[in-house]
Amino acid sequence: MAGKVFFSVSMSLDGFVAPEERTDEPDAQRWTAQWRELQQWIFPQRYFRENLKLGEGGEEGRDNDIVRETFERTGASVMGKRMFDLGEQAWPEEAPFHTPVFVVTHEKRDPWERPGGTTFHFVNDGIESALDQAREAAGDLDVRISGGGATILEYVNAGLIDEFSIALSPVLFGTGIRLFEGVDADRIALEPVRAESSPRVTHLTYAVRER
Ligand SMILES: NC(=O)c1ccc[n+]([C@@H]2O[C@H](COP(=O)([O-])OP(=O)(O)OC[C@H]3O[C@@H](n4cnc5c(N)ncnc54)[C@H](OP(=O)(O)O)[C@@H]3O)[C@@H](O)[C@H]2O)c1
């Protein structure tokens, strides 16, 4: 049986999945500080720390279980080129996916194999092709649309997302990359699946239905 197609992101309370892009040095520091606030719930989690080689130990409560469950259900990922470009600089040599990853891009590039089971494939013929390849690679497991905002929105508007989870962080950005900017609201209906709260963050899960 084919798995689900889902995304799972951290979002600021005012709807942003990344701070505004900044280039010069003080602004780059501000970007990083805001990014850390957005992700403040995930950095202490044991599973996340192990996967990103951030060090031993960490928290083991429900937040940690959610990180682990999200990883374990994922048989392949799809991401946009901007997320890949940032990750290429930030991920450890053993990239944290351990599955095939399909990068939707205009750039032509040979597959990039990392130690530990992650291979990045660069897909130039659109989101449906990337998803087909990811489904094939994932087998019975789910496909995660990893991000960023632009790529997730393309999949939402194409009616290709079955379910999504948002870790709603207690932070306000004011500007940045808004997750649902440009959503085809006439097409998408949501059904609440689950809401779970921890002291750090609120996890919201929805099934996506066509109107
Ligand atoms: N909050 C979270 O949990 C979370 C999760 C993931 C990412 N993020 C953040 O999201 C940000 C990146 O998101 P983003 O919205 O700026 O960009 P993105 O979705 O990562 O990438 C967009 C780029 O992907 C390529 N692309 C997308 N669709 C395509 C298509 N149909 N055909 C060909 N190429 C296509 C294009 O790049 P080219 O034209 O250059 O190929 C496009 O400019 C980062 O700041 C990242 O940190 C946040």
The ligand as an SDF file (V2000), in Angstrom:
LIG
                    3D

 48 52  0  0  0  0  0  0  0  0999 V2000
   10.2300   26.0810    9.5200 N   0  0  0  0  0  0  0  0  0  0  0  0
   10.5540   24.9100    9.0120 C   0  0  0  0  0  0  0  0  0  0  0  0
   10.2640   23.8590    9.6030 O   0  0  0  0  0  0  0  0  0  0  0  0
   11.2910   24.8560    7.7100 C   0  0  0  0  0  0  0  0  0  0  0  0
   11.4390   23.6420    7.0420 C   0  0  0  0  0  0  0  0  0  0  0  0
   12.1360   23.6420    5.8470 C   0  0  0  0  0  0  0  0  0  0  0  0
   12.6800   24.8070    5.3290 C   0  0  0  0  0  0  0  0  0  0  0  0
   12.5040   25.9700    6.0080 N   0  0  0  0  0  0  0  0  0  0  0  0
   13.0630   27.2380    5.4990 C   0  0  0  0  0  0  0  0  0  0  0  0
   12.4880   27.5620    4.2610 O   0  0  0  0  0  0  0  0  0  0  0  0
   13.3710   28.4290    3.5580 C   0  0  0  0  0  0  0  0  0  0  0  0
   13.4410   28.0020    2.1080 C   0  0  0  0  0  0  0  0  0  0  0  0
   12.1370   28.0720    1.5660 O   0  0  0  0  0  0  0  0  0  0  0  0
   11.8020   28.8780    0.2640 P   0  0  0  0  0  0  0  0  0  0  0  0
   10.3160   28.9690    0.2080 O   0  0  0  0  0  0  0  0  0  0  0  0
   12.5950   30.1410    0.2400 O   0  0  0  0  0  0  0  0  0  0  0  0
   12.4140   27.9860   -0.9030 O   0  0  0  0  0  0  0  0  0  0  0  0
   12.3390   26.4160   -1.2740 P   0  0  0  0  0  0  0  0  0  0  0  0
   10.9370   25.9720   -1.3870 O   0  0  0  0  0  0  0  0  0  0  0  0
   13.2600   25.6460   -0.3920 O   0  0  0  0  0  0  0  0  0  0  0  0
   13.0470   26.4520   -2.7110 O   0  0  0  0  0  0  0  0  0  0  0  0
   12.4870   27.1630   -3.7710 C   0  0  0  0  0  0  0  0  0  0  0  0
   13.3700   26.9220   -4.9670 C   0  0  0  0  0  0  0  0  0  0  0  0
   13.2970   25.5500   -5.3830 O   0  0  0  0  0  0  0  0  0  0  0  0
   13.3160   25.4610   -6.7960 C   0  0  0  0  0  0  0  0  0  0  0  0
   11.9870   25.0160   -7.2400 N   0  0  0  0  0  0  0  0  0  0  0  0
   10.8180   24.9830   -6.5270 C   0  0  0  0  0  0  0  0  0  0  0  0
    9.8310   24.5070   -7.2920 N   0  0  0  0  0  0  0  0  0  0  0  0
   10.3670   24.2400   -8.5000 C   0  0  0  0  0  0  0  0  0  0  0  0
    9.8480   23.7180   -9.7110 C   0  0  0  0  0  0  0  0  0  0  0  0
    8.5460   23.3720   -9.8110 N   0  0  0  0  0  0  0  0  0  0  0  0
   10.6730   23.5560  -10.7540 N   0  0  0  0  0  0  0  0  0  0  0  0
   11.9920   23.8730  -10.6460 C   0  0  0  0  0  0  0  0  0  0  0  0
   12.5430   24.3820   -9.5310 N   0  0  0  0  0  0  0  0  0  0  0  0
   11.7460   24.5580   -8.4710 C   0  0  0  0  0  0  0  0  0  0  0  0
   13.6120   26.8710   -7.3040 C   0  0  0  0  0  0  0  0  0  0  0  0
   15.0250   27.0400   -7.2490 O   0  0  0  0  0  0  0  0  0  0  0  0
   15.9990   27.1110   -8.5360 P   0  0  0  0  0  0  0  0  0  0  0  0
   15.2530   27.8690   -9.6070 O   0  0  0  0  0  0  0  0  0  0  0  0
   17.2130   27.8270   -8.0120 O   0  0  0  0  0  0  0  0  0  0  0  0
   16.3010   25.7290   -8.9280 O   0  0  0  0  0  0  0  0  0  0  0  0
   12.9730   27.7180   -6.2140 C   0  0  0  0  0  0  0  0  0  0  0  0
   13.5040   29.0300   -6.1680 O   0  0  0  0  0  0  0  0  0  0  0  0
   14.7120   28.3230    4.2360 C   0  0  0  0  0  0  0  0  0  0  0  0
   14.9300   29.5200    4.9490 O   0  0  0  0  0  0  0  0  0  0  0  0
   14.5380   27.1670    5.1910 C   0  0  0  0  0  0  0  0  0  0  0  0
   15.3170   27.3460    6.3220 O   0  0  0  0  0  0  0  0  0  0  0  0
   11.8010   26.0310    7.1800 C   0  0  0  0  0  0  0  0  0  0  0  0
  1  2  1  0
  2  3  2  0
  2  4  1  0
  4  5  1  0
  4 48  2  0
  5  6  2  0
  6  7  1  0
  7  8  2  0
  8  9  1  0
  8 48  1  0
  9 10  1  0
  9 46  1  0
 10 11  1  0
 11 12  1  0
 11 44  1  0
 12 13  1  0
 13 14  1  0
 14 15  2  0
 14 16  1  0
 14 17  1  0
 17 18  1  0
 18 19  2  0
 18 20  1  0
 18 21  1  0
 21 22  1  0
 22 23  1  0
 23 24  1  0
 23 42  1  0
 24 25  1  0
 25 26  1  0
 25 36  1  0
 26 27  1  0
 26 35  1  0
 27 28  2  0
 28 29  1  0
 29 30  1  0
 29 35  2  0
 30 31  1  0
 30 32  2  0
 32 33  1  0
 33 34  2  0
 34 35  1  0
 36 37  1  0
 36 42  1  0
 37 38  1  0
 38 39  2  0
 38 40  1  0
 38 41  1  0
 42 43  1  0
 44 45  1  0
 44 46  1  0
 46 47  1  0
M  CHG  2   8   1  16  -1
M  END
$$$$
